[in-house]
Amino acid sequence: MLLKIPLYITAGILLTGVAVVVMWLPQRVPDWAEQRGTLQILVANMDFAALLAHPVSWVRGQDYLKALRSIISYPFVSKDLNSPSMKVSRTELDGVGVQVFRPQPAPDLAPAIIFMHGGGWTIIPADMYANTCHRMAAEYNVVVISIDYRQAPEHPYPAPFEDCLKVVVHVLKNAQTLGLDPDRIAVAGDSAGGNLAAAVALRLSQKDMARLPPLQFQVLIYPVLQMVDLNTPSYTNFSSSGGPLTKHLMTKMWLAYMGYPELRQHLDEFKANRHSAAVLKDGRYASYLSVENLPAWAPRVPGFQPVRPDPGNETLAAQVRSRILDPYFAPLMAEDVSNVPPAYFVMANIDILRDEGLLYAERLRRAGVETEVDFYPGMSHGFFVVNPALVFDRCLQALGKLGTFVKENL
């Protein structure tokens, strides 16, 4: 990966990176976090990869997020997960690559969960979720279909959303041919994958999709749901001290997914909400983001004050308004959520995305949608991933609780 860089420069980069990460790490993880040491290792790995991506992108002459993806993927080796109890295969559904995990022996018409992976639509490949999908398929005795959707910045919105929608529609239309029960299909996703799962569930709830069998439920694991307000209490509280996902990185990934590369020079204005001040004044959209609409039990940030709704950058706001209010780009902005399938949320407290996930869960509940929230006060964004080298105890607990829900509802 670094062969084009002279050895002394490579060594300097590595030593500098280690020094920076070691000095910065204590400030990045709250003292009260559960399994703090494990979280520190996760954060250190992410911080170091993010730091290393700068010289790698410069040497290769490529986009920063593409360089970060290559670094994160570099140590990952895809293993053959086939066994007498699990058949794992790769194929395409309506032109989109998928990996299928089918327990053995499976019923002729098996239930299925269609999974959309996280990574900000940009930096993590689907293969890094193979262990998670394998475990879900084995423990829940369901077929898991993991979508290898196209990623930004090469393929910005709506490409990832369209790929996921294509696969889900194809499965619903051809379930029996695929050995699946069309009446026992659900979608799931974490982080950016939660965004895609929520967007697909929302799209399938529209009248023109009524001819398809309905989804049984949607599983949203700390989902990304809006780009209007990047200064919610959780964004503000955990901007750079909480876990592997910082406000700076999330904003970069949002801009890559948005597909307007010329706007990346306005990164700081987006982080300061200068792209959406007028939208934040709107009664409807402001209510979607009001902390007063959080569930009564949700954590509060004492003394929190919303960002002052000044005029912002009106030119920038005009360029992005239609995109940030597009419900398939940002599901929290949907006007009507009353027809979406039942929802099961897995949420972490130490997470910039905490508030938008809880606001969406509460909106669904108030709209009459069956909604369940599994909340982890001491956990950070990214804890729900089965990594053989780094597994949180709460991940296993959350997998078990989700399994109970799946067995009762699919």
C-alpha positions in Angstrom: 0.0 0.0 0.0 2.9 2.4 0.8 5.5 1.1 -1.6 5.5 4.4 -3.6 6.5 6.3 -0.4 10.2 6.3 0.6 10.9 4.2 3.6 12.0 7.1 5.8 8.9 9.0 5.0 6.7 5.9 5.8 8.5 5.5 9.1 8.0 9.1 10.0 4.3 9.0 9.2 3.8 5.9 11.3 5.7 7.2 14.3 4.0 10.6 14.1 0.6 8.9 13.8 1.2 6.7 16.8 2.4 9.7 18.9 -0.6 11.8 17.9 -3.1 9.0 18.5 -1.6 8.1 21.9 -1.6 11.7 23.1 -5.1 12.4 21.8 -6.8 9.1 22.7 -7.6 9.9 26.4 -9.7 12.9 25.3 -11.6 10.8 22.7 -13.3 8.3 25.0 -15.5 9.3 28.0 -14.4 7.9 31.4 -17.8 6.4 31.9 -17.9 4.4 28.6 -18.3 0.6 29.0 -15.4 -1.5 28.0 -13.4 1.7 27.7 -10.2 -0.1 26.8 -11.9 -1.9 23.9 -13.4 1.3 22.7 -10.0 3.1 22.9 -8.5 0.4 20.6 -11.4 0.9 18.1 -11.0 4.7 18.2 -7.2 4.5 17.9 -7.4 2.3 14.9 -9.9 4.7 13.2 -8.0 7.8 14.1 -4.7 6.3 12.8 -6.4 5.2 9.6 -7.9 8.7 9.2 -4.5 10.3 9.7 -2.7 8.0 7.3 -5.3 8.6 4.6 -3.9 12.1 4.1 -0.5 11.2 2.7 -1.9 8.1 1.0 -4.4 10.2 -0.9 -1.7 12.7 -1.8 0.7 10.1 -3.1 -2.0 8.3 -5.1 -3.7 11.4 -6.2 -7.1 10.1 -5.1 -10.0 11.3 -3.0 -9.4 11.2 0.7 -12.3 8.9 1.5 -11.2 6.5 -1.2 -7.8 6.4 0.4 -9.3 5.8 3.8 -11.4 3.0 2.4 -8.3 1.3 1.0 -6.5 1.6 4.4 -9.4 0.2 6.3 -9.9 -2.6 3.8 -6.1 -3.4 3.5 -5.7 -5.7 6.5 -9.0 -7.4 5.9 -8.9 -10.8 4.4 -12.1 -12.4 3.2 -12.5 -15.9 4.6 -14.5 -18.8 3.3 -17.4 -18.9 5.8 -19.0 -22.0 4.3 -19.6 -24.9 6.6 -22.0 -27.9 6.9 -24.4 -25.6 8.8 -24.0 -22.5 6.5 -23.9 -22.0 2.8 -22.3 -18.7 1.8 -22.5 -17.6 -1.8 -22.0 -14.6 -4.0 -24.4 -13.6 -6.8 -26.1 -10.7 -8.4 -29.8 -9.7 -8.0 -31.0 -7.3 -10.7 -27.4 -6.4 -11.5 -26.4 -5.7 -7.9 -23.8 -7.8 -6.1 -24.9 -9.6 -2.9 -23.6 -12.2 -0.5 -26.1 -14.7 0.7 -25.9 -16.5 4.0 -28.3 -19.5 4.1 -28.4 -21.8 7.2 -28.4 -25.5 6.4 -30.8 -27.1 6.3 -33.1 -24.2 5.5 -36.8 -24.6 4.8 -37.9 -24.5 1.2 -39.3 -21.0 1.7 -37.1 -19.4 4.3 -37.5 -16.0 6.1 -34.9 -13.4 5.1 -33.2 -10.3 6.3 -31.8 -8.0 3.6 -28.8 -6.2 5.2 -27.3 -2.9 4.2 -23.8 -2.2 5.6 -22.5 0.9 7.2 -19.4 3.0 6.6 -20.8 6.4 5.6 -21.6 5.1 2.1 -17.9 5.5 1.5 -15.2 3.9 3.6 -16.2 0.3 4.6 -16.8 -2.6 2.2 -19.6 -5.1 2.5 -17.2 -7.9 3.2 -16.2 -6.4 6.6 -19.8 -7.3 7.8 -19.5 -11.0 6.7 -19.0 -12.2 10.3 -22.0 -10.1 11.5 -24.3 -11.4 8.8 -23.0 -15.0 9.3 -23.8 -14.8 13.0 -27.3 -13.3 12.4 -28.1 -16.0 9.9 -26.9 -18.8 12.2 -28.4 -17.6 15.4 -31.8 -16.4 14.0 -32.1 -19.3 11.5 -32.9 -16.9 8.6 -31.3 -16.2 5.3 -29.3 -13.0 5.3 -28.7 -11.2 2.0 -25.9 -8.6 2.3 -25.9 -5.9 -0.4 -22.6 -4.8 -1.9 -24.0 -1.5 -3.1 -22.0 1.0 -5.1 -20.2 3.6 -2.9 -19.5 7.3 -2.9 -17.6 9.4 -3.8 -17.4 7.4 -7.1 -21.2 6.7 -7.0 -23.0 9.3 -4.9 -26.7 9.5 -4.1 -29.0 8.1 -5.5 -26.8 5.1 -6.6 -26.4 3.4 -3.2 -30.1 3.9 -2.5 -31.1 2.6 -5.9 -29.0 -0.5 -5.6 -30.5 -1.4 -2.3 -34.1 -0.7 -3.5 -33.4 -2.8 -6.6 -32.3 -5.8 -4.5 -35.2 -5.6 -2.1 -37.8 -5.2 -4.9 -36.2 -8.1 -6.7 -36.4 -10.3 -3.7 -40.0 -9.4 -2.9 -41.0 -10.1 -6.6 -39.0 -13.4 -6.9 -38.9 -14.7 -3.3 -40.2 -18.1 -4.1 -37.8 -18.6 -6.9 -35.0 -17.7 -4.5 -36.2 -20.1 -1.9 -37.6 -17.4 0.3 -41.0 -16.7 1.9 -42.3 -13.4 0.3 -44.4 -12.8 3.5 -41.3 -13.0 5.8 -38.9 -10.5 4.4 -37.3 -7.7 6.5 -34.6 -5.1 5.9 -31.8 -4.0 8.3 -28.8 -1.8 8.3 -26.3 0.0 10.6 -25.3 3.7 10.4 -25.3 4.6 6.7 -26.8 1.2 6.0 -29.6 2.2 8.5 -30.1 5.3 6.4 -30.5 3.0 3.3 -32.8 0.5 5.1 -35.0 3.3 6.4 -35.1 5.0 2.9 -36.0 1.7 1.2 -38.7 1.0 3.8 -40.1 4.5 3.3 -40.1 4.1 -0.5 -41.8 0.7 -0.4 -44.6 2.3 1.8 -45.7 4.5 -1.1 -48.9 3.7 -2.9 -47.3 2.8 -6.2 -45.5 -0.1 -4.4 -48.6 -1.6 -3.0 -48.5 -4.5 -5.4 -45.4 -5.9 -3.6 -45.6 -8.0 -0.5 -45.0 -5.7 2.5 -41.8 -5.8 4.5 -42.4 -7.4 7.9 -40.2 -4.9 9.7 -37.1 -2.7 9.5 -34.1 -2.9 11.8 -32.3 0.4 12.1 -28.9 0.3 14.0 -27.8 3.8 15.0 -29.0 5.1 11.6 -27.9 8.3 9.8 -31.1 10.1 9.1 -30.7 13.8 8.4 -28.2 16.5 7.2 -30.3 19.6 8.2 -28.9 20.0 11.7 -25.3 19.0 12.4 -25.5 20.6 15.9 -28.1 18.5 17.7 -27.2 17.9 21.4 -25.6 14.5 20.6 -23.6 16.0 17.6 -22.4 18.8 19.9 -21.7 16.6 23.0 -19.8 13.9 21.1 -18.4 16.0 18.2 -14.8 14.8 18.7 -15.0 12.9 22.0 -17.1 9.8 22.0 -16.2 7.2 19.5 -14.9 6.4 16.1 -17.4 8.6 14.3 -16.6 12.3 14.6 -18.7 15.3 13.4 -15.8 16.2 11.0 -15.7 12.7 9.4 -19.5 12.4 9.2 -19.8 15.8 7.5 -17.2 14.7 4.9 -19.1 11.5 4.3 -22.4 13.3 3.9 -20.9 15.6 1.3 -19.5 12.7 -0.6 -22.9 11.0 -0.6 -24.6 14.2 -1.6 -22.6 14.2 -4.8 -21.7 17.9 -5.0 -17.8 17.7 -4.9 -17.6 21.5 -5.5 -19.2 22.1 -2.1 -16.5 20.3 -0.1 -14.7 23.6 0.3 -17.6 24.7 2.5 -17.1 21.9 5.0 -16.8 24.3 8.0 -20.0 26.1 7.0 -21.9 22.8 6.9 -20.6 21.9 10.3 -21.9 25.3 11.6 -25.3 24.7 10.0 -24.9 27.6 7.6 -26.3 25.5 4.8 -29.7 25.1 6.4 -30.5 28.1 8.7 -33.7 28.9 6.7 -34.9 25.3 6.8 -34.3 25.2 10.6 -36.8 28.0 10.9 -39.5 26.1 9.1 -42.2 24.9 11.5 -42.4 21.4 10.1 -38.7 20.7 9.7 -37.8 22.4 12.9 -40.3 20.1 14.7 -38.6 17.0 13.2 -35.4 18.1 14.9 -36.7 19.7 18.1 -35.3 18.2 21.3 -38.7 18.6 22.8 -39.9 15.7 20.6 -37.3 13.3 21.9 -38.7 10.4 24.0 -39.3 11.3 27.6 -36.6 8.9 28.7 -34.0 10.0 26.2 -30.7 11.6 27.5 -30.6 15.4 27.7 -27.7 17.7 27.5 -28.0 20.3 30.4 -27.9 23.9 29.2 -28.0 22.9 25.5 -28.8 25.8 23.2 -29.7 25.2 19.5 -27.6 26.9 16.9 -28.7 30.5 16.4 -30.9 30.5 13.2 -29.0 33.3 11.4 -29.4 33.7 7.7 -26.5 31.4 7.0 -25.0 31.1 3.5 -28.1 31.6 1.3 -26.3 30.6 -1.9 -25.1 27.4 -0.3 -28.6 26.8 1.2 -30.2 27.2 -2.2 -27.9 24.6 -3.7 -28.5 21.9 -1.2 -32.1 22.5 0.0 -33.8 20.0 -2.3 -31.2 17.3 -1.5 -31.2 17.6 2.3 -35.0 17.6 2.4 -35.2 14.6 0.1 -36.7 11.8 2.3 -34.9 9.1 0.5 -31.6 10.9 1.1 -32.6 11.9 4.7 -35.5 9.8 6.0 -36.2 12.0 9.0 -37.4 14.7 6.6 -40.2 12.5 5.3 -43.6 14.2 5.7 -45.6 11.0 6.2 -44.2 8.0 8.0 -47.4 6.4 9.0 -47.3 3.5 6.5 -43.7 2.3 7.0 -43.2 -1.2 8.5 -42.7 -1.8 12.2 -39.3 -0.6 13.4 -36.7 -2.0 15.7 -33.9 0.4 16.7 -30.5 -0.4 18.2 -29.1 2.8 19.6 -25.9 3.9 21.4 -25.7 6.8 23.8 -22.1 7.8 22.9 -22.9 8.7 19.3 -23.4 11.9 17.4 -26.3 10.2 15.6 -28.1 9.4 18.9 -30.7 12.2 18.8 -31.8 11.8 15.2 -32.3 8.1 15.7 -34.4 8.7 18.8 -36.3 11.5 17.1 -37.2 9.2 14.2 -38.2 6.4 16.5 -40.5 8.8 18.4 -42.0 10.1 15.1 -42.8 6.6 14.0 -44.4 5.8 17.4 -46.5 8.9 17.3 -47.6 8.0 13.8 -48.9 4.7 15.0 -46.0 2.5 13.7 -45.0 -0.3 16.1 -41.6 0.8 17.3 -39.1 -0.8 19.7 -35.8 0.8 20.9 -32.9 -1.1 22.4 -30.7 1.6 23.9 -27.2 1.2 25.3 -26.1 4.1 27.6 -22.4 3.1 27.8 -21.9 2.1 24.2 -20.5 4.0 21.2 -21.3 4.2 17.5 -20.0 1.1 15.8 -20.4 -1.4 18.7 -22.8 -3.6 16.8 -20.2 -5.3 14.5 -18.9 -8.8 15.0 -15.1 -8.5 14.6 -13.3 -11.7 15.8 -10.5 -9.5 17.1 -12.6 -6.8 18.8 -16.1 -7.7 20.1 -18.0 -5.7 22.6 -20.0 -7.6 25.2 -23.0 -5.4 24.5 -22.8 -6.4 20.8 -23.4 -10.0 21.7 -26.2 -8.9 24.1 -27.8 -6.7 21.3 -27.5 -9.5 18.8 -29.4 -11.8 21.2 -32.1 -9.3 21.9 -32.5 -8.6 18.2 -32.7 -12.4 17.7 -35.6 -12.7 20.1 -37.4 -9.9 18.1 -36.7 -11.6 14.8 -37.9 -15.0 15.9 -41.1 -13.5 17.3 -41.8 -11.3 14.2 -40.4 -13.0 11.1 
